[in-house]
Amino acid sequence: MSMSRRWKLSAACLAGLLTGGLLGQLAGGHVATGVATVAVAEIVLLLTRERHPMRSIMTTTTAAAKHKRLMTRTHRLASSLRDLRRTASQLPDAVVLLDPDQRVRWFNHAAENLLGLRSPDDRGAPLEQRLQASELADWLRQDEHEPLHDTVAPGRPDSQISVSLLPFGRRQQVLLARDTSHVTRLEQMRRDFVANVSHELRTPLTVIHGYLELLDPEDAPALAPVLGEMRAQSRRMGQIVEDLLTLSRLETQHHVEDERVPMAPLLATLRKEAEALSQGRHTIVVEADAGLDLLGSSKDLHSALSNLVSNAVRYTPAGGTITIRWRRTPEGASYSVSDTGYGIPASHLSRLTERFYRVSSSRSRGTGGTGLGLSIVKHVLNLHQARLGIESEPGRGSTFSCHFGPERLLAPARSHDET
Ligand code: ADP
């Protein structure tokens, strides 16, 4: 406020006070009351008129409070970030933060142990280069990153890790690696146990079965039904042991021998097997127009494909039809077995390939099943990078299909007569 304005204001205030005193005296001789009333009125007037400086004081106070609040929040945020970072650095899983070019931005202690990264040298280095000559580096080079399971830890060759890559922030990624050695060891122990037990049971069972075969029911007609049952059960036990041994072998195998599996003779054998099992109770149809052979293990593929045929016969009442198909598909080729049998409720479908999983135990046992057939089929297909598809409707029938990719398909070899 300028000096002249201040003078004018003071003179006006003084005049006001004098007028107040004069009016007080005229009204009843209370000069002081008049002066006081005018003084209060002037103060109120001043405060409302001079609200600009007051507001600016108030504004300054609000900005300071805001600033303080902002600083508090920033500190709190920084402290949370520090805590988060400290926790991440202590995580038992390896965590590596990667920039859009897959260069290492940050990693924790577990990443030093499991992946062999070193601080500070490896910060800024391309991760794939740092993990040279490992399955993990090959995986990083791929465009698609489905989680990689049970691969050797580059920083600790006696350990196994499972790795996944997740998007993070703007075009960044975070790599997570978990030590799965103990799970792998437990899996191995379970596999060894099943394989050893099956192996140990095989010899005594063969002996028992042998002696049972030697016994002639005609020597003891009263025992004939018992003997028949004992033979059937010992055969079943023998089959379970054989299936368990097959599963153990398939589980430990990572690749199959690549040989040509001619499909025309294989389909003819499958038809004969179906007819032998059905003994005329079903109509067996084969539709084979793929004109392709398979590449893989002849023995394992035969076992898997015939398992599906045997199931179709066993779970289809007399009078039904079993159709075996071998066709080309947009993705490659498919082998399928359809039946008009009992069918399977949808709730069971996802669990059918588990060991010993049965929709109906009595029906499975009654038809001589071990409960391991579809488990074997799944393992054989996995080894051939193929997929099992199941469609079923209770009371109408089922279709089990094996989908093979082009890498497993071969044009049939030309016979000598044709050349
Ligand atoms: P199993 O030796 O008991 O047949 P599998 O593993 O071959 O064992 O099959 C698992 C279960 O799936 C069977 O017990 C049966 O309940 C069901 N299943 C398999 N194939 C068929 C089919 N074609 N029709 C109906 N049910 C089936």
Residues whose N, C-alpha, C, O or C-beta is under 5 A from the ligand:
A	BS01	ADP	N311 A312 Y315 G341 G343 I344 L352 Y357 R358 V359 S360 S364 G369 T370 G371 L372 G373 L374 S375 S398
